[in-house]
Amino acid sequence: MRIPLSWLREFAQVPAGATAEDVMAELVKVGFEEEAVHRPTDGLKGPVVVGQVLSLVKEPQTNGKTINWCQVRVVPEGQEQTLTGKGIDPSGVQGIICGAHNFVEGDKVVVTLPGAVLPGDFHISARKTYGHLSAGMIASVRELGIGEDHDGILVLSRIGLDPEIGSDAMELLGLYDQAAEINVTPDRGYAFSIRGVAREYAHATGTVFTDPASKVQAPATLSGGYGVKINDDAPVYGKPGCDRFVARTVRGVDATRPTPPWMSSRLRLAGIRSISLPVDISNYVMLELGQPLHFYDQDKLSGDIVVRRAVAGEKLTTLDGKERALDPEDLLITDASGPIGVAGVMGGASTEVSDATSTVLIEAAHFEEVSIARSRRRHKLPSEASKRFERGVDWQVANVAAQRAVDLLVELAGGTADEAGTDVGTAPDAVTIDLPAEFPAARIGLDFTEEQIVTCLEDLGAAVEKSDAGWTVSAPSWRNDLETKEDLSEEIARLVGYDKIPATLPVAPPGRGFTRVQQQRRRLVQALADAGLTEVLSYPFVSKTANDTFGVAEAGGPRTAVKLANPISEEHGYLRTSVLPGLIEVAKRNHSRGFRDLALFEAGLVFLPGDTVGTASIPPLGVKPSDEVLDALYDGVPDQPLHIAAVLTGHDSPAAAGHTPRAWDWADALDIARQAGDVLGVEIVVSQGHHQAFHPGRAAQLSLRSGDVVGYAGELHPKLLAAHDMPARSVALEFNADALFEAAADVIVARHISTFPVATQDVALVVPQDVPADDVLAALREGAGELLEDVALFDVYAGKGIEEGKKSLAFGLRFRAADRTLTADEASAARENAVAMAASRFGAVQR
């Protein structure tokens, strides 16, 4: 919202020397955010004066143009020129070359004299051109920065002005004014008006506020005016789309009259383009009082106005010239001919006010917020009116705004107002809130006096009555955001001053802190980062192909995914069922920028829909959903487990003198998975696996001891790597971290460290090629018994000396007793038992 300071000063006590920055500093105190300063003099500097064209000689040029050699008087006749500077003629008459042809001798114009600076840092100086010394410029509105018209220069009589020659044109056109721009949050729609901002400025400064509505003498009742009916047979959430419609008629309007400069300059500073006098008046009243208006050419109306919902198949050509297909939920303004406007959004072209309009029907209505917001979004038709209606407009101000518009049309457009008028609708019930005396202090953490509480609420415009428990507060009609005692408490804190609230650190209750799962997640992510991996974040939006490839292990297996209703792009129209697609895209992007050696990981949610997704209907606003409705909503939300994924490409370290880096391989992916299990105290069982995204012979399945599969690790499929332009032999892993959290013990008990020495034994076993090494390792562990502390595979060999179709697996076994030093015979016996178990299960033969 832009606030011209001259306008604000009419209703709030803004010091004469205050700048836009000063005003914003005060408004920040009451919760607004400063946006920008709009000051014409930042780009426009004088001398800029009123001049009168004394003579005009047309001179054709060889280039086909015809220029005007003008003599322009810039001081009153008989007076001396008081301005000095190079190019300023002491006689008070300037010779100026002008290429425009929309003025004649005797016209008063705006003259920028040598030394002036126009927007765009355009400096005016005397210069020789077309055979003359041109000392100044006759300006157009675009050159002055006050409009877009560049077809000709600004002739002051055409905007209703006849100023004295030599007077300051910048002051005449309101160019010394400035505007402060603030950000208005959606819950404070009343601040989209000078009325609302002036009230807030008075709150911030403790000064007097004059309500602009109080200056308008509106009739207490209206009757006998243009026929209006409200017929909303399909209200949204049971709330009528229109609950008040005021209509006033002004006849004999001259729509061609110019908008006075004081009005057009204020509109311009407020960010509204001047269009025509009737349109400018409607915009001016809207900005002043916060009530959007619409003007109809009454002679173009046919029959009574009816406010109703659209009928399927209806269409409307709006003021922007576009034909729009209407939705049955759209609230319309109609007459006997059909739709003539989308209520609260934009009017129709068929009843538009034009230069030929002589009778204007003024509409000042109150529309329901949700209906207007939905129509605005549905038709992609933002407007100043809809911006206010969808945030809430004061029901009580409609007749005042209509009267203000009537007064301006009579004063500026020469119209005559009908005494009759229309005011139909039903006033909403007043919002009454019980505020316990001790509640604001308990809510805010600051002790308020009774005087502070009552004064703040009355300054808001609320009616306050003392009650046994505290106060009964009736919220003002322009504050539809005040509904609860919490709202009132926050308003009291805002007006007393946020800076008065003490800053205290909350004390955590004993025994509280991170939950078990939060601790596990932090510990796991920190462990991966400590291991040298870099955490990244990727978008959760993926393609259907990516979900099909990474979301299920078997190609062509059953799969489900959540399809987005409004995706950023159709290519990424689904929520991910695996973290790896986004992680691979991150790796690919880094590769394209020259980073080849990568170890990336991501901890992120995946979205796994069940049998039910979403609900058949959306619960209505303003009513707390029942437990059954909430349960249904939660049942429709996809399961969202936390997954951990990692991608490793290139080498494990940079090349250096005396150091040859090692390429990442599948074993590194397995080590990362095992490390995750170790951190959480969960044993990860690794077995040969198959997943369509991984290399057929270099993929491992990650499981819990219970047999539940939690993920996969290994080398990515060569075809997939080629399709993504990734280095060959890149490896990856992904596992369900939530499954590990659930399997982890509440307390991890450290293993007893024995003081007795370890006994080591190695064994090499020859087994068939198709026997997984992990199965052999499990057999050795089982056969060795309780003396076995650890067993690990350290070599796999197939070749010379080994029978074809078989392989040699070498294991290292560590034995230790808790109560004694083992003898060599005890260790050997345990080893033999382990070998015997492997031999019985797999036909293993010791080398």
N, C-alpha and C positions, 0 to 999 in steps of 0.2 A: 504494500500500500504506500503510495506516494502522497505526502502531505505538504502542499504549498503553505509556507509560513504565513503569508498574508491572510489566507483563509482561516488558518488555525487561530490567528490572533483575534478573529471576530468572536470566538467562543471561549478562549482560554487566555490567561494573562501571560503571554509570552513577551519577555523583555524586548524593547525596540532593537537593541543591538545583538540579540541572540542569533546565532547561525544555525544551519541545519544540523551541524555536529553537536551543538549545545542541546537542541531538541532531542536528538537521538540518545544522547547521554542520559537525559531525564527519563525517557521512555524505557531504556534498558533497566532502570531501577524497578520498574513494574512488570518485568518479564518479557519485554519484546526484544527482538534481535535486530541490530542495525544492518542495513543492506548497502545503501549507496546514498550519495549526495548528488542532487541535480541542480546545478547553478549555471544559468546562461552566461553569466559574466566570466566564467572560467574560460570560455572560448571566444567571447565577444567583448571588445573594449572600444570606448569612444575615442574621439568625438563622433557621435551619431546623432544627427539633428533633423528637424523638420525643415524641408526646403520647398520653395514654390518655383515651378518652371516658368521663367519669364519669356523665353523664346526657344523655338525648336526648329532647326534647319535640317532637312533630310538631304543627305549626301550619298548618292550611289557610288559604289566602289568597283574597281576592276575585277574583284573576285566574285561579283554578283550580289554582294550584300549591300544593304542600304543602312547607313548609320545615322544617328541623330546627334547633331552638334547643339548642345543645350547650354543655355545660360540659366543658372538656378540661384535664386536669392536664398541665403541661409541665415540672414539676420533681418529683423524687421526694418522696413524702409525708414530711412532717416536716422537709424542707429548705427553705431560703429561696431565693427567686428572685435570682440574681446578675446577670441581664441587666437593663438599664435602658433607658428610652426611652418616648416617648409611646405609650400604649396597652398597654404591658406591665404586667400586674397583679402587684404584689409578692407576692400570695398564692400565685402559681404556678398559678392556675387561670384560664383564658381563656374568656370567653363568645364563641362563634363561631356565625354563621349558616352552614348548609350545605344545598345543594339536592340532594345525592346521597342515595341510600337503600340503599346496599349495605354498610352497617356497622351495628353495634349497640353498646350500652353494654359497656364492657370492652375493646373493640378498641384496639389500638395503631396509631396513624396518624402521618403526617408533617404537622407543623404549621408553616406559615410565619408567623412573628410579625411585628408591626408593625416596619417598618424593612427588611424583606427585599425583594429585587427578583427577580422571576421572568423567564424568557426573554421577550423582546418588550418589555423595559423596563417591566414591570408592577410598580408599587410597591405594597406592602402597607401599609395604615394602618388605624387604628381609625376606623370610620364608622358612622353611624346608618342602619340599614336594617331594614325589616319590624318597626319598633317596638322594636328592640334596638340596643345598641351592640356591633357585631361587631368584635372586636379580633384579627384574624388570619384564616387560611384553612387549611382541611384540604385537602391537595393531592392531585390525581390525577397519574398518570405523565406525561400530556401537559403539564400545568401545570409539572411539574418539568423538562420537556424530555428525558425519558428513554424516551419511547415515544409511541404514538399512541392508546392506550386512554383514552377520556374518558367512558366509561359510568359510572364511579364513582370514588370516591377510592381511594388505595392503602392497603390493609389489610396490615400488615407480616406478620402470621401466615400469610397466604396465600402468601407467598414464602419461608416457612421461617424467619422471624426473630422473636425475642422479646427485643428490646433493652431496656435500662434507660430508664425515662422521663427525658426531658430530655437524652439523649445527642444528639450531633451527627448529624442524619439525612444530611447531605451526605457525611460520612465513611463512614457506614454503607452508603450506596448507591454509593460509589466515585466521587463527583462531584468530588473534588479531583484525580483523575487527569487526565491530558492525553495527547493523541496527536499524534505528528509524522507528516505524510503526505508520502511521497516518490514520485517517478515511477520506475517500474521499466521499463527498456528490454526489448524482446522477447528478447534474448539472455541475460538474467539472471533466468530464471524462479525460481531458487532463492531470490531475495530476496522472493518472495511468501509469506514465512513469517517468524515471529519468529525461528526458528532461523537463517535466512539473514541477516536484518538484524543480529541479535546478533553473528554472526561478523564481518560487515563493520564493525560499530561497534568491535569489538575490534581489527580491522586498523587502523582510523583512529586509535585512541587508544593502541595499543600495550599494551592491558590483556588480562586473562585472559578467555577465552571458555569457557563451560560448555555443552556440547552437550546440548540437552534430550533427544535420543535416548539419551544415555548414562544418563539417570535412569530409563529404562523397562527393566524386566526381562522381555524378550521371550524365549520359548522358542527354542532353537537350531533345532529342527525341529518340524514339525507333521504330524500324520497322523490318519486316522480321522474327519475332520470331514465337513461337508456336501459332497456330490458336486459337483465342478466339472470341466468339460472345456473346453479351448480348441481351437476348430476353425475357424481362419481359412483358408478355401480360396481367397481372392482378395486377398492382401496388396497394399497400395499400394506400388509401387516395390520389391516383393519383401521388404518388412519386415513381419513379423507385427503385426497391430493390437494384440495383447495378448501380453506375454511373462511376465507374472506375475499371479497371482490368489490373494490370501490371504483366507480366510473363517474367521470366528470366531463362536461362538454364545454368547449370554448369555440365561439363562432366568430367569423370575420377576421380570421388570422391571416397575416401576410407572411407566408413562409419564406419569401425571398429576402426579407430584411436581413442585414448582416448581424452576425453575433458580435456583441460588444467586446472590445479588446480585453476588459477585465475578466470576462467569463472565458474567452478563448485562451487567454494566457494561463488561467488557473487550470483549465482542462488539460492544456498542453503539459504543464508541470506535473499534473497528476497522471500523465501517460495516456490521455484520451485525445484522439485526433478530432479537431473541429470539422463538422460535416455540414450542418445547416442549423439555422436557429432552433427549430423544434427539436431536432435530435440532440443538439447541444444542451437545451434546457432539460430534457429527460436525463441526460447523463449527469448534468450538474446537480440535480436534485438527488439522484442516486448516490453520488459521491458525498454530498452534504449530509444526508439523513440515513443512508444505508438501505433505502427502499428502492429496488429496481422498478422502473416504470416502463410502460409501452404506450406509444401514441398510434392511434388508428386514424386514417382518413375516414371520418364518419360517413361521408357520402358514398364510400365504396362498400360499406357494410350492408348486409342483407338480412333483415330480421334480427331477432334477439340473439345475444351472445349466450352460448351454452358451454360450460366447462365440463368436459367428459373425457372418458378414455377412448382411444382410437379403436376403430373397427378394422379387422383384418382386411388388407388390400388397399386401405386408404393411402393416399400420397399427398405431399405438401411441398410446394416450392418455397423455400425460405428466403430471407432477405439477401443471402449471399448468392442467390440465383441457382441453387442446386435443388433438384427434385429428390425428395427423400421418401423412402418407403417406411411407413409408420408401423410401429409394433403395438399390439393390443394393450400393452402396459403403459404406453405413452399417454401422458395427460395433455389434452389439447384445448385450445381456445377455438371455438367454432361459431359459425352463424348458419343461416339457411343454405348457404352455398357449399358448406363443408368446412374442413379445417382451415383456420386462418393464422395459426401459430402453434408452436410447441411450447406449452406453458412453462414459463420461467427460464426458457432457454433462448429461443429466437422466434421472432414474428414471421408472418408469411408475406410474400411479395405482393399478393393481390390487394392488400389493404394498406400498403406502405404510404407514409406521408411523403408528398412530393411538393415541388414549387407551386403546383396548381391547387394544393390543398387549402381550403378556407375554413373547414370545420374539423376540429381535432377532438377525438374521444380519448380521454386519458384513462389508462388502466393502472391501478395500484392494488395489487393482489398479494395474498399470503399463501404460498404453496408449501407443501410438505417436503422435507429435505430429501428423503430417499427417492421419491418419484422423480424429482428434478435431477438428482445425481445419476440415476440410471439412464434417463433419457439423454443426458449430456454425454455419458460414456458410450451409449449405444450408437449415437449418431456422430460421435467424435466431433462434437460441436461446443467447444468451450466458449463461454461468453462472460462478460462482466456480470450479467444478471444471474446466470447459473452459479457462478462462483460464490455469490452471496446467498442465494436461496438454499443451496445444498449445505451451507454452514448454519443457516438459521437467520431469519429476519424478524424484527420486532413486529408482532401482530398489531400493536396499538398505533404504529406510526403510519399506516397505510393512508388514512384519510388526511393526515397532516401533509404527507408527501404529495398527495393529489392536489391539495389546496395550494401548496408551494408552487407546483407546476402551473396551476391556473393563474396564480398571481404573476408569474414571470411571463406567461404567454400574453396576458393582458398588458403588462408593462412594456415588454420588448417587441411583441409581435402585433400589437394593436388590436387584440381580440376582445371579445365581450363574453363573459362567463355566464352560463345558464345558472339560475339559482337552484334549479332541480339537480338531483344527482342520485347515484345508486350506491348503496352500501349493504351487501348481502353476505351472510355467513354467520358462523357461531363462534363466539370467543372461547378459547381454550380455558380449562380450569387453571386457576392460579396455583403455582407450585409452592407448597408450604412445607417448611423443614423445621424439625425440632432440633435445637442445638443445645446440648447439655453444657452447663457453665464450665465444667472442668475439661471438656473434650478438646478444645483447640490447643490448650497447653500440653495435654497428653499426646496429641497427634503430632505436634510440631516440635515439642521439646523446648518451648520458650514460654515463660509465664507472661500472659497477657492480662492487662487490667480490664475491668468491666467497661471502662470508658473507651479503651482502644477497640474492644470487640464491637461495641455498639456503633462507635463512630465509623469504623471501617465498613460495616455492613450498610449503614445508612448512606455513606459516600458512594457505595456501589449502586444505590437507588433502591435498596431493599427496604421493606417495611418491617420493623423490629418491635416485638411485643414481649414484655417480661413474662416468664412463666415460673412455675414452682421449681422446675429442674434447671432452668436456664432461660432460653429465649425461643420464641416462635418467629420464624423468619419467612416472609413472603418474598420470593425472588423477583427481581424486576423483569418486565416483559422482554427486554432485549438480551437477557442472559439465560438462554435456553440450556446452557451448560451447567447451571447450578441446580443440582437435584438432591444432593445428600449433605449430611453434616461434614463429611470429608471435604467436599467441594468448598463449603463455607470456610472451613479451617484453613485451607490452602489459600483462599482469597485474603483472609486476615493476615496470614504470613506474608503474602505478596505485598500488601499495602503497608504493613508495618515496616517491611524491608527484609529481604533475604539476608542482608549483611548483619542483621541483628540476631540471627539464629546461631547459637554457639556451635563450633566445630568440635565434636567429640568422637573419639574412636569407639565403636561398639566393642563390648567385651564378649568374647565367645563363651557360651555356657560350658561348664566343665563336662568333659567326656565327648564333646562335639568336635567337629573338624571334617576332614574329607571322609567320604564313605569308603567302604572296603573296595568297591569297584573303582572309584576315583583314584585311590592310592595305587591300585594295581595298574591302572592305565598309565598314570604318570611314571611309575617305576619301569614299565615296559618301554614306553616311548623314550625315556631318558637312557635306558640301557642300549637301545638301538643307536641313538645319537652318540653315546659314548663309544660305541663300537666303530665309529667312523662313517656311519650313514648320514645322509642329509635329508631332513624332513621337508616335504613339499606338500602343497595343496593343489588339487585339481578339481575341475567342475564335475558335479555329479550327473551331468546330462550327457548321454551317450547315444550312439546309433543302435538300431535294432540288431545290426550285424555284430556289433561289439558285444552286446548282451548274449546273443546266440553263441558266440565263440568262447567267451570267458565265463559265462554264467552257469554253464552245465558242462560236465566232464565229457559226456558222450555226444558226438556229432549227431544231430537230429533228435536228441533227447527232449523230453517234455520241458517246456520252459514258460515262465510267465514274467511279465515286467509291467511296471506302471507307465502308461503312455501319458505324456503331458498334454493338457488341453490347449495351452498357449506357449509352445516352445520358443526359445530364442531363435532357433533355426530348425527347419524340418529335418535336417540331417542329424540333429541331436535331439530327438523327440521323446526319449525315454529316460527314466531314472535308472541309474546303474544297479546291476546285480553283482558286480565285481569292481574292485578298486583298480585292477590292473589296466583297463583301457585308458583311463585318464593319466595314470602314471607313465604308461608307455608314450603317450602324447607329449608329456613333459620331457621325457628323455629324448624323444625325437626332436623337439624344439631346441633343446640344449645342444644336440649333435649338429643341428643345422647352423648353430652359432660357434662351432669349433670346439665345444667341450666334449671330449671323447671318453674320458675315464670317469665314469659315474657310478655312484652307489646311492640310490635314492630310495626313500620309503615314505609311505603315507599311512596315517591312521584315519580312517573315515568310515562313515555309515554306508551300508548298502540297503537296498529297498526290495524286500521280498514279499510280494502280495500273496495273501491267502485266498480262500474261496470267495471272500466278500471284500470288495474295494469300494469305499465311500458309502453313502447312504442315499436312500431314495429321495429325501428332501432335506432342506437346510432349516434348522430350528429358527423360529422368528426372533427378531431383536427385541430387547426390552423385557424379556421374560427368562428367568433362569431355567435352563433345561432340566428335566427330571433325571433321576439316576438311570432310568431305562434308556432315555435318549442319549445320555452321555456314554453309556455302555455300548450302544449301537455305533456311536461315532468312533469310539476307540476300537471296536471290532473291525471297522472299515479302514483303519489305518494300517498300512503294510508293516510287517516286522522289519525292524531296522537294526540289525546287529552291527557291532563294530568289527571291521576287518582291518588287518594289517597286511600291507603288500610291499614288496621291494623289487627293484630292478637294478641289476648290476651289469655294466657294459665296460669294455676296454680292460684296463689293468687296475691292480689294487693299489698302485703307487706311481708317482711320476718317475721317469727315467732319470738317472743321475750317474755321475762318474763312479765306477766300481759297483754299480747296482743295476741289476736287470729286473725290471718289474715283472710280476707274475699276472697272467691273464685270469680274470674271474672265471670260475667254472661251477658246475652243478654242486660240487661239494661245499662251496661257500654259501650257496643258498640253503643247503641243509644245516650248515653250522649256525646260520642266523635263526632258523626255526628252532633248533635245539637250544640256542642261547635264550630265546624268548621263553621256552619252557623252563629252563633253569632259573630265570629271574622270578618266575611265578611259582616255582616249586611243583611243576607239572611235568611228568615224563611224556615226551613226544615219541611215539613209535613211528619209525620210518620204514616204509616198505615200498617195493616197486609199484608204481602206479601208472595210470593212463589218463591223460587229459588232452582234449583236442587242441588246446592252445600250447602244449608242450611237446618236445621232441619225443617220438614214440619209445625210444630206448633209454632216454636220459631224464625221466620224470619220476619223482618219488611222491608217494601218498603219505600225508601226515595224519596220524590218528592218535586218539587217547587209548589208555590201557583198556577202557571199556569197549573199544572197537569203533567208537564214533569217529568218522572222518571229519577233520577240521580244516584241511587244506591240502595244497600241492606245492611242490618245489622242484626246480630243475631247469633244464635248458629249454628256452622257448623254441617253438616250431620254426624250422628254417623258412617255410613259405610265409609264415606270419611276419618274421623279421624282414624278409625281402619286400613284402607288401608295405611295411612301414618304414622302409629305407633305414633299417637299424643294422648295426654290426652283427656279423655271424657269431654264433656261440654265446649270445647274450643270455643271461640267466635271470630267473625271477622266482618269487614265491608269494603265496597269499594264504592266510589262514584266518579263521574266525576267532578273534580275540575274546569275544564274549564267552565262547565255549571254554576257553582256557581259564577265564576268570571264574566261571562256575565250577570247574573241576579242581581249582586250586584249594588247598586247605586254608582255613581261616588263619591259622598260625603255622608258619614254616619252622619246623624244629631242626636245628643244626645237627648234622651227623657227628657222632662221637669220634674224636680224633684219637686213634690208638697210638700208644707209645711203643708198641712192638713193631719190629721190622717187617717189611713186605718181602714176599717171595715171588719172583717172576718166572713164568714159564711161557715159551712160545710153542705154537703148534701150527703145522701146515697141513691142510686137508684137501684132498682131491675129490670134487663133487661134479655132477653133471652141470652143463652150462646153464640150464634153465632153473637151477635152484638159487633162490635169492640169498645173498650173503647174510641178510638180516635174520632169515629163518635159521641158518646154521648157527649164527651168533646166539640166538635164543636157545637153541638146543644145548650149546656149550654152557650157557649160564645155568640152565636147569640141571644139567648133569653134574656140574662141578660142586653144587651144594653150597652150604652156608659159608664155607671158607673163601669162596670167590668174592673178591672185592670189586673187580672191574674186568671187563673183557672188551677188546677193541680190535677191529680189522685194520691191518696196516699194509697189506699187499694183496693184489689180485694178479695172477699170472696164467696165461694160456699160450702154449707154443711148444718149442722143442723140449722133449722130455715129458710132455703131458699128452695123454691120449686124446685123440681128436674127439670133440664133443664134450670135453670136460675142461675144468679150470681148477687152479690151485688157489685156495684162500688161506692167507697167513694171519693168525690172530695172536695177540699178546694177552696173557692172562696174569692177573695180579691176585695173589692169595695173602690173607692175613687173618690171624686169630685174635679175638678180643682179649684173651687171658694168658697168652703165652707166645713164645717164639716158635714158629712152625719149623719142623725139620724138613729136610729135602725129600724124605720119603713121603711125608704127609702131603706136600705140595704135588709131588709126582702122582700120588694116588688120586688126588682130586682131578688132576689133568687127565688121567686115564679114564676116569668116570665120565668126564666131559666128552672126550673123544668117542667113548662107547655109545653115548646118547646120540651124537651126530651120526655115527655109523649105523645105528639101528633105524634112524629116521630117514636118512638120505643116502645110505650106502657110502658114506664118507670113508676114504682111505687115507691113512696118515702117510705123508711123504717121508 
